[in-house]
Amino acid sequence: MSYARFEALKFLCECEKIVYLDFDMLLLRGIEELAQGDFDVACFRGSASLSQGMGALCPPQFKEVKNYSTGIIVFGSMALVEMYAFVYRFIAEHCEDYFTQAKLGDQALFSLYLLTNPLKIYELGDKYYGNVSWVKSKESSIIHAWGQHNRFWNNKLCALAWGQWWVYYHCWLELGGSAYNGGWKAKLEVPLSGGEVWQYFERIAWAKQIMEIPMESYELIVQVDFKNKLKFTFAGIDKSIFLQVYSKSIYTFVLEFCHKENVITSKTINRKDLNNFLPQFIESQMRNIGFVRNSNKEEKWVNFKFLRNVFCKIKCKN
C-alpha cells in the first residue's frame, strides 16, 4: 500500500493538481493554496538520507542527499507522468534485493526521480507538515501523526494534544463510517523526535523512574518544569544543592550536580545505566562538598516520603 500513492499519477491527464495525504494526517485549516502554486511537485524534505532509504541500491552521488517525504505530495503537472513507469521498472530490475535493501522504498524512488529530472519542486515547510510533538504545530495546516503507536486514535497523549481529530472521527461515525476498536496502544509514549508536547510528559516519566531508585542516604524532591531541565533537591539539605537531569539524545542521560546555580560536575551516561550509576554519583558528589547524610533515615525526614508518594500516585493516575 505504500506504493498506492503513485496511482494518482494516472489521473494527471484529467486533473490540474492532485493532493495526496497519508491516512494519519489531521487538517486544521484549508489547504486550497496548494492547488495554486507554479510547480511540478510539492512535498516535504525529510531528515533521512537517500542511502538510508535505498541501502546498497542508492547511486553514489546521492548517498548523503536528504530524501523527499511522501506523506503529503502535490502532483502538479504532466511532467511527472513518467514517474509511474520509473518506479515499477526500478523495482523489477532490482527484484532480487530491492525489498531487503530499500527500507523507505516509496520515498527513495520518489526522491530519486525528482533528483534525476529537471522539475520545479516546491518544498513544503512546517506549515503543511506539523509534527504531533510540537506545540508550534497548532499553527500548521496539516498535522502528521507518524509512528506505529503515536496515532490520534491509539495513543492517549496524542489524542489529548490533538482533540480536533476526535471531532472529525465522530462526524465520520455519524455518516456511517466504521469504528476503531483497537484500543489504546500507548498512553505516554514519546516519539523519537521528542518535542514540546511530549517532553513534559517524558520528564514526568523520568522523575518517576529516578524517584524509585533506592537511595541509602538521600531523599530526592522533584520539580517538574515544562521548559527546563528536570530538577531534584535533597530532602533536609540546603536547597542550593541540587541535581539536574536531562537528555541530548534518545540513548543517554546527562546528570548535573549543582551548587548555587553553578554546575559542579556533569556526567553523560547511557540510559540503561541510570539505576546503578545515580546513587554512586550522588554519594560521591555529596562527599566532595563535605556532606555525608546520617544513615538514620528517620532523622529529619519530616513528610518528604509522604510528598513523594503523593507525587507518584498523581502522575501514575494521569
C-alpha positions in Angstrom: 0.0 0.0 0.0 3.0 2.3 0.4 3.1 2.5 -3.4 -0.6 3.2 -3.9 0.2 6.9 -3.8 1.7 6.6 -7.2 -1.7 5.6 -8.7 -2.5 9.3 -8.5 -0.2 9.8 -11.5 -2.6 8.0 -13.7 -5.1 10.9 -13.3 -2.9 13.8 -14.2 -4.3 13.8 -17.7 -7.7 14.9 -16.3 -6.7 16.8 -13.2 -4.8 20.1 -12.9 -3.3 19.1 -9.5 -3.7 16.2 -7.2 -3.1 16.4 -3.4 -2.2 13.1 -1.8 -2.3 12.8 2.0 -1.3 9.8 4.2 -4.0 8.2 6.3 -2.6 9.6 9.6 -3.0 13.3 8.7 -5.1 15.9 10.5 -6.2 19.0 8.7 -6.6 22.0 11.0 -7.4 24.5 8.3 -7.9 24.8 4.5 -5.1 23.9 2.0 -6.6 25.5 -1.1 -3.4 27.4 -1.8 -1.6 24.1 -2.6 -3.6 23.9 -5.8 -2.5 27.4 -6.9 1.3 27.3 -7.0 3.6 27.2 -10.0 5.4 23.9 -9.6 5.6 20.4 -10.9 5.5 18.8 -7.5 5.2 19.9 -3.9 6.5 17.8 -1.0 8.3 17.9 2.3 12.1 17.4 2.6 12.7 14.5 5.0 15.6 14.0 7.5 16.7 10.6 6.3 19.4 10.4 3.6 18.8 8.6 0.3 21.3 5.9 1.3 19.2 5.2 4.4 16.2 4.8 2.3 17.7 2.7 -0.5 20.6 0.9 1.1 23.2 -0.5 -1.3 20.9 0.4 -4.3 21.5 4.1 -3.8 23.6 5.8 -6.5 26.9 7.0 -5.0 26.3 10.7 -5.9 23.1 10.8 -3.8 24.1 8.9 -0.7 24.2 12.0 1.6 21.3 13.8 -0.1 18.2 14.2 2.1 15.2 12.4 0.6 11.7 13.7 -0.1 8.9 12.5 2.2 5.8 11.0 0.6 3.4 11.7 3.4 2.0 14.7 1.5 2.5 15.1 -2.2 1.0 17.6 -4.6 1.3 16.2 -8.1 1.2 19.4 -10.2 1.9 18.8 -13.8 2.2 16.3 -16.7 6.0 16.4 -16.3 5.5 13.6 -13.6 3.7 11.1 -15.7 6.8 9.0 -16.4 7.4 8.5 -12.6 4.9 5.6 -12.5 6.8 3.6 -15.0 10.1 4.6 -13.4 9.1 3.3 -10.0 7.9 -0.2 -11.1 10.7 -0.6 -13.7 13.3 0.1 -11.0 11.7 -2.5 -8.6 11.5 -5.1 -11.4 15.2 -4.5 -12.4 16.3 -5.0 -8.8 13.7 -7.5 -7.6 16.3 -9.9 -6.1 17.3 -7.5 -3.3 15.0 -4.5 -3.6 12.8 -5.3 -0.6 15.7 -6.2 1.6 17.7 -3.1 0.7 15.0 -0.4 0.4 13.9 0.5 3.9 12.0 3.5 2.7 11.2 2.3 -0.7 8.4 4.6 -1.8 10.3 7.7 -0.6 13.6 6.5 -2.1 12.2 6.0 -5.6 10.1 9.2 -5.4 13.2 11.1 -4.4 15.4 9.5 -7.0 13.0 10.5 -9.7 12.9 14.1 -8.5 16.7 14.3 -8.3 17.3 12.9 -11.7 14.8 15.0 -13.7 14.6 18.8 -14.3 11.5 19.6 -12.3 10.1 22.6 -10.4 10.0 21.4 -6.8 8.2 23.3 -4.1 9.5 22.2 -0.7 6.7 22.4 1.9 7.6 23.8 5.4 6.3 23.0 8.8 3.0 24.8 8.0 2.0 21.8 5.9 3.8 19.1 7.9 3.3 19.8 11.6 4.8 17.2 14.0 2.4 15.9 16.6 5.0 16.5 19.3 5.5 20.3 18.9 3.3 23.0 20.4 4.1 25.3 17.4 2.3 22.8 15.2 -1.1 24.2 16.3 -0.4 26.9 13.7 0.1 24.3 11.0 -2.4 23.4 8.4 -1.6 19.7 8.4 -0.5 17.5 11.4 1.2 14.2 10.7 0.9 11.5 13.4 3.8 9.3 12.3 4.8 6.3 14.3 3.1 3.0 14.8 1.8 3.8 18.3 1.6 7.6 18.0 -1.6 7.9 16.1 -4.5 10.1 17.1 -6.7 7.0 17.8 -4.3 4.7 19.6 -2.1 7.0 21.7 -3.8 8.6 24.7 -1.3 11.5 24.8 -1.7 12.2 21.1 -5.5 12.1 21.5 -5.4 14.7 24.3 -3.0 17.0 22.4 -4.9 17.0 19.1 -8.6 16.8 20.1 -9.8 18.1 16.7 -9.2 14.6 15.3 -12.0 13.3 17.6 -14.4 15.9 16.3 -13.9 14.6 12.7 -14.0 11.0 13.9 -17.4 11.4 15.4 -18.6 13.1 12.2 -17.3 10.0 10.4 -19.3 7.7 12.7 -22.4 9.7 12.2 -22.1 9.3 8.5 -21.9 5.5 8.8 -18.2 5.0 9.0 -16.7 2.0 10.8 -15.4 2.5 14.3 -11.9 2.0 15.6 -11.9 -0.8 18.1 -8.1 -1.4 18.6 -7.9 0.4 22.0 -5.0 2.4 23.4 -1.6 1.0 22.3 0.3 3.7 24.3 -0.6 6.2 26.9 2.6 8.3 27.4 4.8 7.1 24.5 7.3 9.7 23.3 8.2 9.8 19.6 11.9 9.6 18.9 11.7 13.2 17.7 10.9 14.5 21.2 9.1 17.8 21.1 7.5 20.3 23.4 4.2 18.4 23.9 5.8 15.1 24.7 8.9 16.3 26.6 6.9 17.5 29.5 5.3 14.0 30.0 8.7 12.4 29.3 10.1 14.4 32.2 7.4 13.1 34.4 8.3 9.6 33.4 11.9 10.3 34.1 11.1 11.7 37.5 9.1 8.7 38.5 11.9 6.4 37.3 14.5 8.3 39.3 12.5 8.6 42.4 12.0 4.8 42.5 15.8 4.2 42.6 16.8 3.1 46.1 18.9 5.8 47.8 20.6 4.7 51.0 21.1 8.1 52.5 19.2 10.7 50.4 15.6 11.6 49.5 15.0 13.4 46.3 12.3 16.0 45.8 11.4 16.7 42.2 10.5 20.0 40.5 9.0 19.3 37.0 9.1 22.3 34.7 7.6 22.4 31.2 10.5 24.1 29.6 13.6 23.4 31.6 15.7 20.5 32.9 14.3 18.1 35.5 15.5 19.4 38.9 15.8 17.5 42.2 16.6 18.9 45.6 17.6 16.8 48.6 15.2 16.5 51.5 16.5 18.1 54.7 19.5 19.6 52.9 20.3 23.2 51.7 18.2 23.8 48.6 21.2 25.4 46.9 22.5 21.9 46.4 20.5 20.1 43.7 20.6 17.6 40.8 19.6 18.3 37.2 18.7 15.6 34.7 18.1 16.0 31.0 18.9 14.3 27.7 20.5 15.3 24.5 19.8 12.0 22.7 17.4 9.1 23.0 20.2 6.9 24.3 21.7 9.0 27.1 21.0 11.0 30.3 23.0 14.0 31.4 23.4 14.3 35.2 24.5 17.7 36.6 25.3 18.2 40.3 24.9 21.8 41.1 25.5 24.2 44.0 24.1 27.7 44.0 23.1 27.5 40.3 26.7 26.5 39.3 27.3 23.1 37.7 30.0 21.4 39.8 30.0 18.1 37.8 28.4 17.0 34.6 28.2 13.4 33.6 26.7 11.7 30.5 25.6 8.1 30.9 23.7 5.5 28.9 20.1 5.4 30.0 20.3 1.8 30.9 23.0 2.6 33.5 20.9 5.1 35.4 19.7 2.8 38.3 23.3 1.6 39.0 25.1 4.9 38.4 22.9 7.5 40.1 23.3 6.5 43.8 27.1 6.4 43.4 27.1 9.7 41.5 25.1 11.5 44.2 27.1 10.0 47.1 30.5 10.8 45.6 29.4 14.4 44.8 28.0 15.0 48.3 31.2 13.7 49.8 33.2 16.1 47.5 31.5 19.1 49.1 32.0 17.7 52.6 28.5 16.4 53.2 27.6 12.9 54.4 23.9 12.1 55.2 23.2 10.4 58.5 22.4 6.8 57.9 19.5 7.1 60.3 16.7 7.6 57.7 14.1 8.6 60.1 16.1 11.6 61.4 14.9 15.0 59.9 12.8 13.1 57.4 9.6 15.1 58.2 6.9 14.4 55.5 9.1 14.1 52.4 8.3 10.4 52.0 4.6 11.3 52.1 5.1 14.0 49.4 7.0 11.6 47.1 4.2 9.0 47.4 1.6 11.7 46.6 3.6 12.8 43.6 3.9 9.2 42.2 0.2 8.5 42.7 -0.9 11.7 40.9 1.4 11.1 38.0 0.5 7.4 37.7 -3.1 8.3 37.7 -2.6 10.9 34.9 
